[in-house]
């Protein structure tokens, strides 16, 4: 049986799963940030701070979207989360391409970034389609 919390999420259980996934994403970003802070490298620390800000904002946007009062507000909040995901991908690319962190270590997080981008894009498109059908 589904909990009340899952019923409230946009998209039912899928909305709840993406909300949990975006929270786990933030926790993974935090873990990477902690590792970057331990490095004796100004670039690692600077990029880590940027990544921490954008990567932890994704889940906050998703949570705000789940409480949206309108479809337009839902779309706006999800688009904000999408922008933060895109920015997080950029910081991850810089970490890898500057050889601050190995590409192999970042690959799973970069893959999750891409998957979350696809989820957010699909949610936004679905909401826009439903809004135009109202």
Secondary structure, DSSP 4 states (H G I P E B T S, - for coil): ---HHHHHSTTTHHHHHHHHHHHHHHHHHHHHHHHHHHSS-HHHHHHHHHHHHHHHHHHHHHHHHHT-SSHHHHHHHHHHHHHHHHHHHHHHHHHHHTTSS-HHHHHHHHHHHHHHHHHHHHHHHHHHHHHHT-
